[in-house]
Amino acid sequence: MTHQHTALRTGPQIVAKGIHNFSEDDDDSAGSGSGATPGSAASSALGAIMGGLLPGAAAPDDPDEVAKSMLIDYNDKFAGALPAEFRDEVIDRTAAALISKNKPSAILLGPAGVGKTRVVEELARRIATKDPTVPPRLRNKTIYELSLSSLVAGTMYRGMMEQKIEALIAFAKEPKNGAILFIDEIHQLVPAGNQSSSSHEELAQSLKPALARGDLRVIGATTDQEGRRLAGDPAFARRFTRVGVSELNQDQTRQVLGTVLPSLITHYKNAVSADETVLDHVIALADEHLTTLHRPDSALTLLDRSLARLTIKRHKPDLAALMAPGDSLPLTRGVVKEVAESMHGSDAVPRAFDEAALAQALSRIQGQDQVCARAITLLRRDARGIFPRRQPLGWMFAGTSGVGKTEVARQIAHSMMGTEPIILNMAEFSEPPSITRLLGSAPGYVGSESNKEMPFDPLDANPRQVIVLDEFEKAHRDVQRIFLSALQEGSVRMASGKTVDFSKSLIIATTNAGRESISKGGMSLGFTGGPAPTGAHSLSREQLTKALTASHTGAGFEPELLGRFSWIVAFDVISRETYANVLAATFLRLRADIERSNPFLAASLPEELDDDQIAEFVESTYVPAQGARPAEATVRNWIEDVLDPSI
């Protein structure tokens, strides 16, 4: 047995040598009268290695068993399943493709969660129960799901997969078997754009001739996005009839939920209950929160998860003690909402609107009291949810540099979301190719399969984000139009086909556009470097739109884009008085930082800046066009001078 062990250990390269040695041993045994047939040991070794006598494999001379080991009988599995609703037309189109004379195969295409696999299950149920709607040519058929993972499993040596594929095709082609193969995620048979081959590609190549001749019937299923991969193998794709599976509407989904509700209650052993009136809330909350899923799967999943969460609560000791053994806990809208908000992860659960905390955070912003007050009002109204929105809040902050536009956005994010905002420096997106840094590369292009983090990836885990488009006027027009789509549709489609949900976010674009002097009645709009105006924040939307679209600025916005922002406001220019207050507040903050790290040094500094020192700073560093930006460097340099022993 030494040679056989070596062959199994080192691979097929020495199989022939091992068998040759076995054969020599067998000849000797035969000559000695042992009764062994010359070469029988060699045949046994080859069968053990290549023929499936390894643990769990079928015998090499029984290809039907090899094929069935990779298949799941849907007729048997779903004979007692609940009938599928609202899919008669899709099932009829699928059945029509399967009874066609030429290329009798179908591929189901549609978004994830619309019920493509459910269509196949329903067709199998109808065949198994001899439903009269099944065409005569399909009544004796059996639908088998092919598990692609089982096709690869156990194929250690070259030729093993080919043997399994041959057995599979022979089984499916045999008329007496009446087999229809169902391949879920059929796009896996075709390599991705930048892959030279796929582990399942050999199956696709072997299926092509039989599919073209109509010798076997196949049902494939994949999403529209992933189905694009099939375009890489047109010869394979054209063997199928395309059958679209659309999303159910809300009324249809409501009926589906009503049908499955009793089985769900039974599954949870009647520990919970649900009135059918709550199903409308399930659908509405699924549409609002589970935007990456589709009906009916989104609503079914939310209902199931909500009942599961309620079951866990029902068996908590404190609650169980208050209920009789047979009592059930009713499902409420509050529980469904809690589950819906948590299905993106714990970070997705919104904080309760705390107006006092937000006002405290925004009080740190100097010289923009009216703007901050209006922001609080708008956020309070949005938190009440009188009009549920499908688009993000879109604000545009206009004004000179250093007036606090980005800082307002940062304080809102800290107060309401507890996170840093997503800040995009739009000057980095001034050229058309930079759009790939936002959307990724199209399939087949360099970088299309990259797993590096994209700017919008945080929205997948938590769709409630503050997104700051800093210096938005510097972005290329094509990049600006991406956010036109986000503001208008509430979502953006990535190059990969994935949809990013912006509907629960706050998009704040900041801009210096329109800062040139535009006078009306002797009043500046508040973007200039001249004397501070009295209330740039009070300018009308019409005035601001004219300033921001003025062609002579060279960086104006398209009116269509501005129309998508629900609030456009001009920040007041920082006055001398405001700048003095910023200097004083900056010193207190920096001194507190030093005191925490080195109290000895902090003791050498005054408790606060005196008026003369502040006046000197204002006189030497105040530049209206730079806003409050010089304050940090001014105070920091002064502190370093005071603490420098050489001065």
C-alpha positions, 0 to 999 in steps of 0.5 A: 500500500506504500505506492498508493499512499504516495500517489494520494499524498503527492498528486496525480503526477505519479498516479501512473507510476504507482499503478505500474508498481501495483501491476508488477506486484499483482503479476507476482501475486498471480504467479504465486497462486494468490488468486488475484487478477493481474492489474486488479490492484491497479484498477482499484487504485485508479477507481479510488483516486478518480472514480469517486470511491473516496469518502462521500463520493458515488461509484464511478459506474453510477453517473445518475447517483453522481448527478443526483448528489449535486441536485435538490428536487424542488418538486418534492421540497415545495409540493406542500408550500403556500402558493405564490401570489401575483406571479402568474404572468411570470410563471406563464412566460417561464413555462412558455420558454421551457416548452419552446422547440428551440432553446427551451431555457429561461433566465429570470432577471430582476432586483434582489428580493423580488421573488425570482427563486419563488417563481421557480418554487411555485412552478415546481409546486404546480408540477408536483400537485398536477395543477391544471395550469401547467402545460402538458409538456411540463407535467412529467418534469422535475425541477432540480436546483443545481448547487454550484458549490457541490459541483466543485466539491471533491474535485481534487484532481484534474478530470474529476470536475469534467466527470461530474459535468458529464454525468450531470449533462447526461442525467439532464438530457435523458428523457426518462428523467424529465429534468429541468435544471435550476441554476441560481446566481447563474452569472457565476458561470461567466468570469467577471470583467478582469478575471481570466476564468471562472471555476464554473466556466467549464460548466457553461462551455459544456452546457452551450451545445446541449442548450443550443440543440434543445437537449436540456432545459435550464432556468437561471436566475440573477439580478439585473446588476450581476446579469451584466456579467453574462454579456461577457459570454454572448454565446452562452447568454443567447441560449436563454429567453429573458424573463423580467421579474418586477417588484410587487406594489404595496397592495400586493405586498400587503396581501402577501404579508397577510397570507404568510402571517399565520405561518409566522405566528405558528413558527414562533409558537403563538408567543406573539401576535400581530393584527393585520392593521400593523402590516401597513406599517411594516410595508411603509417602514420597510420602504422607508428604511430598507431602501436597498431591498425590494418588495416583497422580501423587504417587508417579509424580512422586516415582519419576520425580524420584528416578530423574532425581536418581540419573541425575545422580549416576551420571554424576558423574566420581567415581562414573562412574570406579568403574562399568563402562560398562554398569553401572546405579546402583540406586535406594535408599530414601535417595535417594527420601527425599532427593528427597521432602524436597527437593520442597518446596524446599531449606528443607524439608530437615530438619536432623538432630536435634542434642540437644547444640545444643538443650540448649545453646540451652535452657540460656539459659532460667532457672528452667525446667530440668525443662520444658526437659529434658522438651521435649528428650526429646519432640523426641528421640523424635519425631526417631527416627520410631518411630511416623510421625505424621499430626498435628503435635506439639501442646504447651500451655505454661501459666503467668504472663507472663514465665516463658519460654514463648515463649522456649522455643519460639523457641529450639527453632525456632532450634536445630531449623529454623534459622528464627524461629517463626511467632508469632501474637498470638491477642489479635488474633483475639478477634472472629469476623470475624478468622477471615478473617485466617487462612483468607482470604475465601470466593470471591466476597467482598471479598479472596477474590482477594487475593495478600497473604501469609497467616500459614500461607503459610510452610508451603507452602515448608517444612512443618517450622515451629514455630507459636506461638499466643501467649495462646491463651485470648484467641482467639475460640472459632471461631478456636480450633476451627481449630487443633482441626482442625489438631491432629486432622486434620493439615491446615486447609482455607483459604477458597479450598479449598487445604489447608495441611499441619500434620502436620510442624509443632510447634504450641505454644499459650501461655496465662495461663488458670488463673493464679488461685490454685487450692489443693490441699493448700496448694500453689499450681498455680504461676499466682499472684502469691504465693510461688513453688511447688515444681515447678508443672511436676510437676502432673498433666495432670488438675490442669492440665486442671481449671485450664485449663477452670475456668469462673470464669476466663472464659477457659477452654478446651473439654476437647475442644480440650485433649485434642488437645494431647499435652503440657500443662505449667505453667511455674514462677513465677520465684522471687527467686533465678531473677530475680536470675540473669536480671538478671545474664545480661541485663547480660552480654548487653547489655554484650556488645552495647555492646562490639561496637558501641562498645568505649569505652562498654563500658569504662565499665561493670563486667565484671558486676553485683555482688551488692549491685546485683542485690539492689537490683534484685530488691527494687525490681522483682521482681513474681512475676506479671510473671515476668522481663519487668522485667529487660530494662528494669531493666538497660537503664535502669541502663546508660543512667544509668551512661553518661549524663555528666550523672548 
